[in-house]
């Protein structure tokens, strides 16, 4: 295992995440402040928590609020957590999120369609979001890997790549099947090569967990326990 990933290096892999259903604006402010202190790549919050700048200045018109330019990137989720939303609704949600300051979108596919053998419909779903939020917005596709067979993981990754996504992501962290596994991350990386990023999310709670995911091919890590994980990493 590579123990040479320093605290600062590891922080740049992390999407510092708060998707709890009872999260408040004050919680988002605290998350953002902590992310700046930790040096994480981004924060990831629910779409109705955007723009983050609105939380910094209570009473400010959300449509006029601006996120500080020198902070972490802003990520939000689309069709979360079930993916059982019409593509048109996901597209509207994506466009609104970008208007409200999102730099990155983590969208959930309908894994039922995938399991029914309709990878073409999954691809169309992703394409709808991609059209609504074109580059430079980064699009990550959550495939809920723990609920899929290896063949379905491969099919989901291929659909995401064909639809123009930038990343594939393991999990929402809300599915009963569980979160990221080393085996799923490795298979996802083998499928997309170096053409797409791979985000491991769900159950990454220790420094060793993070290292295992990175060694398996993860280029981004979604976690809510970022401070505790980074505290375990060597400073230099």
Backbone as CSV, one residue per row, in Angstrom:
resi,resn,N_x,N_y,N_z,CA_x,CA_y,CA_z,C_x,C_y,C_z
1,UNK,0.837,-1.191,0.000,0.000,0.000,0.000,0.877,1.246,0.000
2,UNK,0.544,2.200,-0.807,1.312,3.441,-0.895,0.957,4.358,0.260
3,UNK,1.885,4.487,1.213,1.640,5.347,2.368,2.223,6.734,2.146
4,UNK,2.576,7.041,0.905,3.225,8.309,0.624,2.289,9.428,0.235
5,UNK,0.976,9.219,0.341,0.024,10.272,0.011,-0.116,11.193,1.209
6,UNK,0.352,12.420,1.060,0.332,13.356,2.178,-1.064,13.931,2.393
7,UNK,-1.209,14.620,3.508,-2.493,15.230,3.846,-2.948,16.206,2.755
8,UNK,-2.044,17.046,2.306,-2.405,18.035,1.282,-2.741,17.355,-0.040
9,UNK,-1.995,16.309,-0.393,-2.262,15.586,-1.642,-3.615,14.881,-1.585
10,UNK,-3.899,14.246,-0.453,-5.162,13.538,-0.312,-6.344,14.497,-0.349
11,UNK,-6.186,15.658,0.237,-7.281,16.634,0.268,-7.765,16.974,-1.135
12,UNK,-6.854,16.981,-2.095,-7.217,17.347,-3.465,-8.005,16.249,-4.185
13,UNK,-8.145,15.097,-3.559,-9.002,14.039,-4.094,-10.451,14.169,-3.591
14,UNK,-10.657,14.964,-2.557,-11.888,14.855,-1.772,-12.979,15.833,-2.191
15,UNK,-14.187,15.279,-2.376,-15.416,16.064,-2.423,-16.000,15.995,-1.016
16,UNK,-15.858,17.067,-0.256,-16.294,17.132,1.147,-17.824,17.239,1.152
17,UNK,-18.491,16.219,1.668,-19.902,15.995,1.345,-20.840,16.163,2.535
18,UNK,-21.971,16.833,2.269,-23.060,16.942,3.237,-24.378,16.827,2.475
19,UNK,-24.983,15.640,2.551,-26.242,15.382,1.850,-27.329,14.900,2.811
20,UNK,-27.135,15.165,4.091,-28.132,14.776,5.086,-29.438,15.519,4.833
21,UNK,-30.547,14.836,5.036,-31.848,15.448,4.750,-32.186,16.577,5.717
22,UNK,-31.541,16.607,6.877,-31.835,17.662,7.843,-30.763,18.747,7.873
23,UNK,-29.904,18.806,6.855,-28.861,19.828,6.796,-29.477,21.213,6.659
24,UNK,-28.875,22.187,7.309,-29.340,23.571,7.266,-28.313,24.456,6.561
25,UNK,-28.702,25.703,6.298,-27.757,26.645,5.708,-26.538,26.834,6.605
26,UNK,-26.753,26.864,7.921,-25.620,26.990,8.841,-24.665,25.807,8.693
27,UNK,-25.216,24.637,8.480,-24.376,23.454,8.266,-23.544,23.590,6.997
28,UNK,-24.164,24.143,5.961,-23.445,24.336,4.693,-22.319,25.352,4.863
29,UNK,-22.587,26.419,5.602,-21.536,27.406,5.888,-20.370,26.739,6.607
30,UNK,-20.694,25.924,7.610,-19.641,25.231,8.361,-18.865,24.274,7.464
31,UNK,-19.578,23.553,6.592,-18.930,22.635,5.654,-17.973,23.382,4.740
32,UNK,-18.445,24.506,4.205,-17.621,25.292,3.286,-16.373,25.822,3.984
33,UNK,-16.556,26.325,5.189,-15.414,26.836,5.944,-14.416,25.719,6.243
34,UNK,-14.932,24.559,6.622,-14.054,23.429,6.913,-13.317,22.982,5.655
35,UNK,-14.005,22.961,4.516,-13.365,22.564,3.256,-12.223,23.504,2.903
36,UNK,-12.419,24.784,3.128,-11.344,25.755,2.852,-10.147,25.494,3.763
37,UNK,-10.439,25.195,5.029,-9.350,24.933,5.975,-8.611,23.643,5.639
38,UNK,-9.354,22.639,5.229,-8.761,21.339,4.919,-8.088,21.315,3.555
39,UNK,-8.513,22.193,2.660,-7.962,22.213,1.304,-8.564,21.170,0.393
40,UNK,-9.814,20.749,0.658,-10.434,19.740,-0.199,-10.732,20.305,-1.580
41,UNK,-10.864,19.398,-2.543,-11.106,19.839,-3.915,-12.435,20.561,-4.035
42,UNK,-13.463,20.015,-3.371,-14.799,20.606,-3.501,-15.613,20.349,-2.253
43,UNK,-16.797,20.957,-2.233,-17.854,20.519,-1.339,-18.967,19.958,-2.216
44,UNK,-19.761,19.048,-1.641,-20.903,18.486,-2.357,-22.124,18.591,-1.453
45,UNK,-23.127,19.344,-1.916,-24.325,19.595,-1.114,-25.568,19.403,-1.970
46,UNK,-26.718,19.385,-1.321,-27.986,19.240,-2.035,-28.268,20.474,-2.882
47,UNK,-29.003,20.319,-3.983,-29.199,21.446,-4.901,-29.951,22.625,-4.304
48,UNK,-30.825,22.388,-3.313,-31.533,23.528,-2.732,-30.679,24.306,-1.743
49,UNK,-29.429,23.874,-1.551,-28.482,24.609,-0.723,-27.626,25.577,-1.556
50,UNK,-27.905,25.641,-2.834,-27.180,26.564,-3.713,-28.022,27.812,-3.956
51,UNK,-27.338,28.945,-4.238,-25.883,29.126,-4.212,-25.350,29.203,-2.793
52,UNK,-24.142,28.704,-2.619,-23.519,28.703,-1.306,-23.375,30.132,-0.785
53,UNK,-23.165,31.076,-1.673,-23.029,32.473,-1.264,-24.230,33.002,-0.522
54,UNK,-25.406,32.432,-0.771,-26.610,32.883,-0.084,-26.529,32.547,1.397
55,UNK,-25.876,31.423,1.705,-25.732,31.032,3.103,-24.741,31.935,3.840
56,UNK,-23.802,32.493,3.097,-22.823,33.388,3.736,-23.448,34.710,4.147
57,UNK,-24.469,35.143,3.444,-25.068,36.448,3.695,-26.573,36.315,3.833
58,UNK,-27.062,36.008,5.029,-28.510,35.841,5.215,-29.274,37.066,4.739
59,UNK,-30.344,36.807,4.041,-31.147,37.911,3.528,-30.788,38.320,2.114
60,UNK,-29.650,37.813,1.600,-29.249,38.133,0.239,-30.131,37.360,-0.741
61,UNK,-30.522,38.010,-1.812,-31.290,37.346,-2.865,-30.456,36.198,-3.417
62,UNK,-30.946,34.942,-3.330,-30.146,33.807,-3.818,-29.702,33.950,-5.264
63,UNK,-30.533,34.584,-6.085,-30.167,34.727,-7.490,-29.061,35.756,-7.694
64,UNK,-28.786,36.552,-6.658,-27.735,37.563,-6.764,-26.494,37.178,-5.956
65,UNK,-26.585,36.102,-5.204,-25.474,35.702,-4.333,-24.328,35.116,-5.143
66,UNK,-23.119,35.307,-4.643,-21.944,34.778,-5.307,-21.101,33.989,-4.312
67,UNK,-20.590,32.869,-4.769,-19.696,32.060,-3.951,-18.293,32.648,-4.008
68,UNK,-17.578,32.692,-2.874,-16.203,33.199,-2.912,-15.368,32.501,-3.981
69,UNK,-14.601,33.302,-4.728,-13.889,32.765,-5.895,-12.692,31.905,-5.526
70,UNK,-12.162,32.055,-4.311,-10.927,31.360,-3.962,-11.167,30.097,-3.149
71,UNK,-12.395,29.637,-3.081,-12.699,28.460,-2.281,-12.741,27.191,-3.097
72,UNK,-13.202,26.112,-2.474,-13.328,24.831,-3.177,-14.389,24.887,-4.258
73,UNK,-14.313,23.978,-5.206,-15.348,23.867,-6.233,-16.666,23.478,-5.563
74,UNK,-17.757,23.801,-6.251,-19.092,23.519,-5.728,-19.716,22.397,-6.540
75,UNK,-20.058,21.316,-5.848,-20.684,20.155,-6.472,-22.070,19.959,-5.872
76,UNK,-23.013,19.505,-6.685,-24.333,19.150,-6.178,-24.804,17.869,-6.852
77,UNK,-25.935,17.368,-6.388,-26.450,16.083,-6.879,-27.731,16.297,-7.675
78,UNK,-27.949,15.431,-8.647,-29.090,15.521,-9.554,-29.832,14.184,-9.560
79,UNK,-31.161,14.245,-9.425,-31.941,13.012,-9.396,-31.625,12.152,-8.196
80,UNK,-31.296,12.792,-7.098,-30.767,12.108,-5.920,-31.885,11.781,-4.943
81,UNK,-31.846,10.637,-4.254,-30.840,9.569,-4.379,-31.282,8.385,-5.240
82,UNK,-32.525,8.385,-5.725,-33.048,7.174,-6.374,-32.766,7.104,-7.869
83,UNK,-32.609,8.261,-8.522,-32.484,8.285,-9.978,-33.802,8.087,-10.694
84,UNK,-34.883,7.902,-9.937,-36.201,7.606,-10.518,-36.946,8.902,-10.837
85,UNK,-36.294,9.761,-11.600,-36.876,11.024,-12.012,-36.915,11.048,-13.539
86,UNK,-37.917,11.708,-14.110,-37.928,11.866,-15.555,-36.667,12.610,-15.998
87,UNK,-36.154,12.233,-17.144,-34.945,12.894,-17.655,-35.145,14.391,-17.795
88,UNK,-36.339,14.805,-18.172,-36.612,16.238,-18.326,-36.490,16.965,-16.988
89,UNK,-36.888,16.309,-15.900,-36.776,16.909,-14.575,-35.311,16.987,-14.150
90,UNK,-34.558,15.921,-14.420,-33.124,15.954,-14.112,-32.433,17.076,-14.879
91,UNK,-32.842,17.268,-16.119,-32.231,18.311,-16.941,-32.515,19.695,-16.380
92,UNK,-33.744,19.931,-15.968,-34.100,21.227,-15.372,-33.336,21.442,-14.073
93,UNK,-33.259,20.393,-13.261,-32.523,20.486,-11.999,-31.054,20.801,-12.251
94,UNK,-30.481,20.170,-13.276,-29.081,20.407,-13.616,-28.860,21.846,-14.064
95,UNK,-29.712,22.343,-14.943,-29.561,23.706,-15.443,-29.693,24.714,-14.309
96,UNK,-30.656,24.497,-13.411,-30.845,25.396,-12.271,-29.636,25.371,-11.359
97,UNK,-29.061,24.190,-11.153,-27.890,24.065,-10.293,-26.711,24.857,-10.845
98,UNK,-26.515,24.775,-12.147,-25.416,25.530,-12.767,-25.660,27.034,-12.622
99,UNK,-26.895,27.460,-12.859,-27.245,28.871,-12.677,-26.941,29.321,-11.248
100,UNK,-27.141,28.427,-10.299,-26.930,28.754,-8.893,-25.511,28.472,-8.403
101,UNK,-24.594,28.266,-9.334,-23.191,28.227,-8.965,-22.516,26.884,-8.912
102,UNK,-23.192,25.811,-9.323,-22.549,24.500,-9.301,-21.494,24.391,-10.390
103,UNK,-20.324,23.928,-10.007,-19.246,23.644,-10.963,-19.297,22.198,-11.431
104,UNK,-19.844,21.322,-10.574,-19.872,19.887,-10.851,-21.238,19.319,-10.464
105,UNK,-21.688,18.328,-11.238,-22.963,17.665,-10.990,-22.737,16.171,-10.858
106,UNK,-23.299,15.581,-9.808,-23.268,14.123,-9.620,-24.692,13.615,-9.825
107,UNK,-24.962,13.053,-11.004,-26.322,12.617,-11.312,-26.486,11.133,-11.076
108,UNK,-27.683,10.729,-10.639,-27.983,9.327,-10.376,-28.745,8.738,-11.555
109,UNK,-28.278,7.598,-12.051,-29.004,6.907,-13.113,-30.154,6.099,-12.507
110,UNK,-31.050,5.674,-13.360,-32.113,4.754,-12.965,-31.551,3.341,-13.123
111,UNK,-31.103,2.745,-12.020,-30.461,1.434,-12.146,-31.473,0.353,-12.509
112,UNK,-32.753,0.625,-12.282,-33.778,-0.330,-12.711,-33.788,-0.483,-14.215
113,UNK,-33.614,0.626,-14.933,-33.535,0.554,-16.391,-32.322,-0.262,-16.825
114,UNK,-31.217,-0.052,-16.117,-30.002,-0.792,-16.458,-30.209,-2.286,-16.232
115,UNK,-30.790,-2.639,-15.099,-31.005,-4.039,-14.772,-32.014,-4.711,-15.710
116,UNK,-32.894,-3.897,-16.284,-33.865,-4.435,-17.236,-33.267,-4.574,-18.639
117,UNK,-31.992,-4.209,-18.770,-31.320,-4.349,-20.059,-31.430,-3.154,-20.966
118,UNK,-31.825,-2.007,-20.401,-32.035,-0.817,-21.225,-30.907,0.202,-21.027
119,UNK,-29.703,-0.225,-21.330,-28.568,0.692,-21.225,-28.723,1.878,-22.164
120,UNK,-29.462,1.692,-23.251,-29.695,2.791,-24.179,-30.511,3.905,-23.517
121,UNK,-31.481,3.528,-22.685,-32.280,4.532,-21.977,-31.454,5.228,-20.900
122,UNK,-30.561,4.490,-20.278,-29.646,5.098,-19.310,-28.767,6.124,-20.001
123,UNK,-28.257,5.769,-21.163,-27.435,6.711,-21.920,-28.230,7.959,-22.282
124,UNK,-29.470,7.791,-22.714,-30.300,8.938,-23.072,-30.556,9.840,-21.870
125,UNK,-30.738,9.235,-20.707,-30.946,9.986,-19.470,-29.724,10.864,-19.178
126,UNK,-28.548,10.286,-19.299,-27.306,11.032,-19.057,-27.139,12.127,-20.097
127,UNK,-27.464,11.814,-21.337,-27.342,12.803,-22.405,-28.225,14.022,-22.147
128,UNK,-29.412,13.802,-21.579,-30.318,14.914,-21.284,-29.694,15.876,-20.279
129,UNK,-29.024,15.327,-19.280,-28.358,16.167,-18.283,-27.135,16.847,-18.894
130,UNK,-26.403,16.121,-19.720,-25.233,16.700,-20.372,-25.618,17.885,-21.258
131,UNK,-26.720,17.761,-21.980,-27.169,18.887,-22.822,-27.564,20.096,-21.973
132,UNK,-28.173,19.820,-20.831,-28.617,20.907,-19.958,-27.452,21.575,-19.232
133,UNK,-26.363,20.846,-19.085,-25.201,21.358,-18.357,-23.937,20.981,-19.122
134,UNK,-23.688,21.654,-20.229,-22.518,21.314,-21.042,-21.212,21.731,-20.359
135,UNK,-20.102,21.291,-20.923,-18.797,21.715,-20.430,-18.745,23.249,-20.438
136,UNK,-18.076,23.849,-19.463,-17.089,23.248,-18.554,-17.662,22.621,-17.277
137,UNK,-18.984,22.589,-17.124,-19.539,21.886,-15.963,-19.119,20.424,-16.005
138,UNK,-18.612,19.939,-14.891,-18.148,18.552,-14.813,-19.336,17.661,-14.456
139,UNK,-19.536,16.595,-15.225,-20.655,15.686,-14.999,-20.153,14.332,-14.529
140,UNK,-20.580,13.938,-13.323,-20.270,12.620,-12.771,-21.555,11.805,-12.757
141,UNK,-21.447,10.532,-13.065,-22.611,9.653,-13.167,-22.543,8.593,-12.075
142,UNK,-23.524,8.620,-11.180,-23.579,7.673,-10.065,-24.291,6.404,-10.532
143,UNK,-23.587,5.282,-10.466,-24.136,4.034,-11.014,-24.615,3.056,-9.937
144,UNK,-24.386,3.370,-8.664,-24.779,2.492,-7.547,-24.178,1.101,-7.739
145,UNK,-22.859,1.059,-7.773,-22.128,-0.147,-8.162,-22.397,-1.347,-7.256
146,UNK,-22.654,-1.116,-5.975,-22.865,-2.241,-5.066,-24.133,-3.020,-5.389
147,UNK,-25.045,-2.394,-6.134,-26.301,-3.048,-6.496,-26.246,-3.680,-7.881
148,UNK,-25.073,-3.633,-8.531,-24.942,-4.102,-9.906,-24.026,-5.316,-10.008
149,UNK,-24.239,-6.118,-11.028,-23.291,-7.168,-11.385,-22.105,-6.529,-12.098
150,UNK,-21.043,-7.292,-12.272,-19.889,-6.763,-13.005,-20.284,-6.332,-14.413
151,UNK,-21.089,-7.145,-15.081,-21.506,-6.805,-16.445,-22.318,-5.520,-16.458
152,UNK,-23.140,-5.321,-15.441,-23.944,-4.094,-15.369,-23.081,-2.876,-15.062
153,UNK,-22.053,-3.061,-14.244,-21.115,-1.964,-13.980,-20.453,-1.527,-15.282
154,UNK,-20.005,-2.505,-16.055,-19.371,-2.191,-17.337,-20.351,-1.477,-18.260
155,UNK,-21.578,-1.959,-18.340,-22.589,-1.339,-19.209,-22.890,0.084,-18.776
156,UNK,-22.964,0.309,-17.461,-23.238,1.653,-16.956,-22.093,2.603,-17.293
157,UNK,-20.878,2.139,-17.126,-19.714,2.978,-17.447,-19.664,3.296,-18.939
158,UNK,-19.965,2.319,-19.766,-19.961,2.547,-21.209,-21.047,3.541,-21.610
159,UNK,-22.211,3.460,-20.984,-23.285,4.400,-21.274,-22.888,5.812,-20.869
160,UNK,-22.249,5.936,-19.713,-21.815,7.248,-19.233,-20.791,7.864,-20.183
161,UNK,-19.840,7.056,-20.618,-18.827,7.575,-21.537,-19.451,7.968,-22.871
162,UNK,-20.323,7.130,-23.390,-20.960,7.434,-24.678,-21.812,8.690,-24.611
163,UNK,-22.355,8.978,-23.415,-23.221,10.148,-23.250,-22.447,11.434,-23.004
164,UNK,-21.144,11.333,-22.866,-20.341,12.543,-22.697,-20.047,12.928,-21.270
165,UNK,-20.222,11.996,-20.332,-19.905,12.277,-18.935,-18.395,12.399,-18.738
166,UNK,-18.013,13.025,-17.626,-16.603,13.210,-17.302,-16.095,12.199,-16.279
167,UNK,-17.011,11.691,-15.454,-16.662,10.761,-14.381,-17.737,9.698,-14.267
168,UNK,-17.361,8.555,-13.727,-18.324,7.599,-13.191,-18.079,7.520,-11.689
169,UNK,-19.157,7.349,-10.947,-19.098,7.377,-9.477,-19.791,6.145,-8.928
170,UNK,-19.249,5.588,-7.866,-19.759,4.320,-7.360,-21.166,4.416,-6.793
171,UNK,-21.415,5.391,-5.905,-22.569,5.250,-5.025,-23.132,6.583,-4.559
172,UNK,-24.397,6.519,-4.159,-25.016,7.668,-3.481,-24.685,7.670,-1.999
173,UNK,-24.414,6.497,-1.450,-24.260,6.363,-0.015,-25.587,6.127,0.689
174,UNK,-26.686,6.090,-0.092,-28.018,5.914,0.471,-28.633,4.554,0.131
175,UNK,-27.992,3.776,-0.744,-28.589,2.516,-1.174,-28.289,1.415,-0.165
176,UNK,-29.265,0.541,0.068,-29.108,-0.531,1.053,-28.011,-1.523,0.680
177,UNK,-27.644,-1.567,-0.603,-26.610,-2.509,-1.036,-25.216,-2.102,-0.574
178,UNK,-25.059,-0.826,-0.218,-23.759,-0.376,0.263,-23.100,0.626,-0.650
179,UNK,-21.848,0.935,-0.336,-21.123,1.967,-1.069,-20.014,1.417,-1.938
180,UNK,-18.911,2.138,-1.955,-17.791,1.789,-2.835,-17.082,0.538,-2.361
181,UNK,-16.568,-0.212,-3.312,-15.667,-1.331,-3.015,-14.448,-1.208,-3.913
182,UNK,-13.359,-1.766,-3.445,-12.126,-1.758,-4.237,-12.353,-2.451,-5.576
183,UNK,-13.072,-3.564,-5.550,-13.305,-4.335,-6.777,-14.106,-3.531,-7.799
184,UNK,-15.128,-2.815,-7.331,-15.938,-2.018,-8.249,-15.129,-0.869,-8.837
185,UNK,-14.346,-0.208,-7.993,-13.524,0.905,-8.475,-12.530,0.410,-9.514
186,UNK,-11.927,-0.725,-9.243,-10.949,-1.280,-10.186,-11.613,-1.609,-11.529
187,UNK,-12.802,-2.199,-11.487,-13.513,-2.541,-12.724,-13.937,-1.286,-13.470
188,UNK,-14.385,-0.293,-12.754,-14.773,0.969,-13.395,-13.574,1.618,-14.080
189,UNK,-12.434,1.613,-13.401,-11.223,2.182,-14.009,-10.788,1.386,-15.229
190,UNK,-10.866,0.072,-15.154,-10.503,-0.748,-16.312,-11.419,-0.455,-17.499
191,UNK,-12.684,-0.171,-17.211,-13.655,0.062,-18.283,-13.454,1.408,-18.951
192,UNK,-13.219,2.454,-18.169,-13.128,3.805,-18.754,-11.691,4.214,-19.049
193,UNK,-10.716,3.414,-18.628,-9.327,3.763,-18.881,-8.978,5.100,-18.263
194,UNK,-8.180,5.872,-19.007,-7.844,7.214,-18.519,-8.712,8.281,-19.173
195,UNK,-9.790,7.851,-19.809,-10.659,8.793,-20.525,-11.621,9.518,-19.587
196,UNK,-12.040,8.856,-18.523,-12.951,9.437,-17.542,-12.335,9.316,-16.156
197,UNK,-12.819,10.157,-15.254,-12.450,10.022,-13.861,-13.312,8.956,-13.201
198,UNK,-12.860,8.475,-12.049,-13.622,7.525,-11.246,-13.699,8.073,-9.826
199,UNK,-14.933,8.207,-9.330,-15.136,8.703,-7.968,-15.639,7.575,-7.083
200,UNK,-14.920,7.339,-5.990,-15.332,6.352,-4.990,-16.068,7.084,-3.883
201,UNK,-17.271,6.634,-3.598,-18.095,7.305,-2.593,-18.934,6.277,-1.850
202,UNK,-19.124,6.522,-0.563,-19.916,5.603,0.243,-19.022,4.656,1.010
203,UNK,-18.835,4.902,2.287,-18.048,3.995,3.122,-16.558,4.257,3.159
204,UNK,-16.108,5.383,2.592,-14.680,5.740,2.663,-14.505,6.555,3.943
205,UNK,-14.039,5.903,5.003,-14.065,6.535,6.328,-12.708,6.607,7.014
206,UNK,-11.686,5.976,6.430,-10.354,6.002,7.035,-9.307,6.321,5.974
207,UNK,-8.112,6.662,6.453,-7.000,6.919,5.544,-6.691,5.671,4.719
208,UNK,-6.734,4.507,5.354,-6.469,3.255,4.627,-7.537,3.009,3.570
209,UNK,-8.794,3.296,3.896,-9.867,3.181,2.893,-9.534,4.053,1.685
210,UNK,-9.150,5.287,1.959,-8.858,6.231,0.877,-7.709,5.737,0.014
211,UNK,-6.645,5.247,0.644,-5.501,4.745,-0.123,-5.886,3.563,-1.000
212,UNK,-6.701,2.669,-0.447,-7.122,1.501,-1.231,-7.912,1.932,-2.466
213,UNK,-8.777,2.900,-2.309,-9.574,3.371,-3.443,-8.694,4.055,-4.493
214,UNK,-7.746,4.841,-4.038,-6.843,5.516,-4.970,-6.002,4.489,-5.727
215,UNK,-5.498,3.481,-5.026,-4.689,2.453,-5.661,-5.505,1.626,-6.652
216,UNK,-6.813,1.505,-6.402,-7.685,0.762,-7.317,-8.049,1.580,-8.550
217,UNK,-7.797,2.898,-8.500,-8.046,3.718,-9.678,-8.908,4.944,-9.452
218,UNK,-9.297,5.214,-8.213,-10.133,6.394,-7.954,-9.326,7.678,-8.138
219,UNK,-9.939,8.636,-8.816,-9.319,9.940,-8.980,-10.035,11.015,-8.168
220,UNK,-11.136,10.631,-7.522,-11.863,11.515,-6.612,-12.509,10.641,-5.539
221,UNK,-12.653,11.214,-4.343,-13.242,10.512,-3.218,-14.361,11.357,-2.627
222,UNK,-15.535,10.782,-2.480,-16.629,11.476,-1.825,-16.710,11.003,-0.388
223,UNK,-16.652,11.941,0.561,-16.711,11.541,1.968,-17.217,12.680,2.834
224,UNK,-17.865,12.298,3.922,-18.336,13.287,4.887,-17.405,13.390,6.087
225,UNK,-16.567,12.383,6.276,-15.639,12.370,7.420,-14.245,12.822,6.992
226,UNK,-14.197,13.837,6.153,-12.926,14.281,5.563,-11.901,14.688,6.614
227,UNK,-12.331,15.439,7.622,-11.381,15.931,8.623,-10.720,14.767,9.359
228,UNK,-11.514,13.770,9.744,-10.962,12.620,10.469,-10.004,11.823,9.600
229,UNK,-10.367,11.645,8.324,-9.510,10.898,7.412,-8.197,11.641,7.188
230,UNK,-8.281,12.930,6.957,-7.066,13.714,6.699,-6.180,13.797,7.937
231,UNK,-6.777,13.728,9.114,-5.981,13.754,10.345,-5.093,12.512,10.453
232,UNK,-5.496,11.413,9.788,-4.699,10.185,9.807,-3.554,10.231,8.798
233,UNK,-3.611,11.138,7.835,-2.608,11.190,6.769,-1.347,11.892,7.258
234,UNK,-0.208,11.468,6.717,1.050,12.146,7.102,1.068,13.583,6.594
235,UNK,1.621,14.485,7.402,1.665,15.901,7.022,2.588,16.114,5.840
236,UNK,3.640,15.305,5.743,4.618,15.446,4.659,4.988,14.085,4.120
